[in-house]
Amino acid sequence: MLLDETTLPYYARGAAILGAGGGGSTRSGLLAALQAVQELGPVEVVSLDDVPDDALILPTAGLGSPDITLEKIGNPQQGVWLRDAMERELGRPAYAWMAAEVGGNNALKPVVWAAHTGLPLVDADGMGRAYPEVQMISMHLHGVPATPTVLVDERGHHVVFRDMDAQWLERTARALSVAFGGFSVTVDHSLDGATARTATVRGSVSRAVRIGEILSDTSLGDTVDRLAPLGGHVLVTGKIAEVNRRTVGGFARGNVLVDGVAGDRDRLVRVEIQNENLAVLEEGEVLASVPDVITALDSQTGEVIFTEELRYGQRVTLVALPAPDMWRTEAGLALVGPRAFDYDFDYIPVEELVARRKESVS
Amino acid sequence: MLLDETTLPYYARGAAILGAGGGGSTRSGLLAALQAVQELGPVEVVSLDDVPDDALILPTAGLGSPDITLEKIGNPQQGVWLRDAMERELGRPAYAWMAAEVGGNNALKPVVWAAHTGLPLVDADGMGRAYPEVQMISMHLHGVPATPTVLVDERGHHVVFRDMDAQWLERTARALSVAFGGFSVTVDHSLDGATARTATVRGSVSRAVRIGEILSDTSLGDTVDRLAPLGGHVLVTGKIAEVNRRTVGGFARGNVLVDGVAGDRDRLVRVEIQNENLAVLEEGEVLASVPDVITALDSQTGEVIFTEELRYGQRVTLVALPAPDMWRTEAGLALVGPRAFDYDFDYIPVEELVARRKESVS
């Protein structure tokens, strides 16, 4: 498969849904990726089946608060700097890039890096969605070391981290991102082809493209209708009544109140945010939570509204999609379930929560 | 010259005075250095005249707030980690250690590193005293690049900084030190023998030993008498009336009020602190300021009281010694003069300030 001017918009649309409101807006990321493939040619997406066992794969993502990326758009050379530094660190050539998370702009950055380095992108990622913290990644779940890690800012400053576990990396690399102005890009949890076949969420890139194609097929009804075959559930339709969002400790944190409209009149729903949408609550009841994918759509256009774009008065439809199976296991939930974000409730799959609500209404 | 069980106590005493209240208390540093030379043999101090032109010198210091070091005493292996990482980074063997600053515990850490790595210490440093920030160093004044820099914590976590100037390094490495728990150790501004002969404060280690010997010679009168031939001036003798000191942004910051006693009765003097003692003020008048060396002595014992040890009720004698000539130049003052610390006054040498006060009194 190729990512080019035709497929990239689908990929970006799928990545937007999978971002759970995070990973950074795909708007500027899509523009940067389109420009890169126009200038340098399409990016090849390779199946992990075709990657040699010992080939070096570089998972990459931004680190910081997506709010910052509205003004700080990065530098296309960052991919070259990251690749060169990782090759120097490991003493062997890189084979391919991987999106650390297939959600939001973090799905598109590796496309820019790939175009600028002439390397392909593997059809996989580390989350099957987006999560806010470094250790919330499939490679961590499978024992792949977090370091060596390379971090660069947009000016060309380089930092290499060694001999650190994922939690220490999260703590220290996040602090460094704040010192660099709130955002930087990294390669961490690098791995070889053989390991990647078990330690990643496979098929993520082609899945995102497919989701984008389905969402763009107007013959399938409106956006909500198109999401249904993907397992999508509508949580509420309403108007944003309040946005509490601050950039704190290298994250966008806060919550959003949605006032129900039409059939949802008299409902008041709260979305909890840490870069991504973490949970939706109504009168103390959980409507959906991590690891399921919670996304706010513009009720008129069906476009994803990223957390950094939420504003008072927007008409929104909150939808939830089931998490990849990996995150619904005991080990997965320990890493990315509600309690990993300090919420005092257990995870219940969104489809079960929806069925319960229907029962109680009828 | 050798640093051994005989000379180390003198060296520590000189380093304490030159620390300007900062660089960390020499008490625990002296114990660590004594233990290292007892276990591993004395450390050789080599003149820069005897260092080959292309020999690699590693300047080292702690980075963080000295308050933290009261509880976080470090790990003797840190020197081995720093040396190994710098050798890997530069692809050549290290020849010797250098104290980035000859003041406080930072004068003694390199002795521990030297003993544990079997390398000598050069008779020089980067300040001729102690300063709080990374760029406040003679190598920066002489155009030596700040990076590559290696930073390690006491657990063995490694971070390498590349392609950064001294101000960016100060900002980002400081943030990282805070994330590591408030203190870490670094090698930065590494240089070769030829460069060191012009870009350092030469003879610092032997000077500190000599100062320690003079201060320990009871035949020369009390501590104040012994400081006089070194250019020392007494600013005030009093009792600490108030200590405002917080650990903020990776520094110990605050001020201390000293209430005059005996001949200084009815005087109230304020000491401004950022790790080191920066300035002494009395009713809006400057008594002494950076780059001159301001040190608080215990009025009874003559021992240095480091900023992290200042407490209400202590009897103190504030003394000031002239700064090394390098810092009294225009370029030197731009880097470490009062305005570099955001004070709105120009530097006047302490001996001139003392002469003016004597005149106005008589």
Interface residues (C-beta under 8 A of the other chain):
Chain A: A85 G156 H157 H158 V159 V160 F161 R162 D163 M164 W168 R171 T172 R174 A175 L176 V178 A179 F180
Chain B: A85 G156 H157 H158 V159 V160 F161 R162 D163 M164 W168 R171 T172 R174 A175 L176 V178 A179 F180
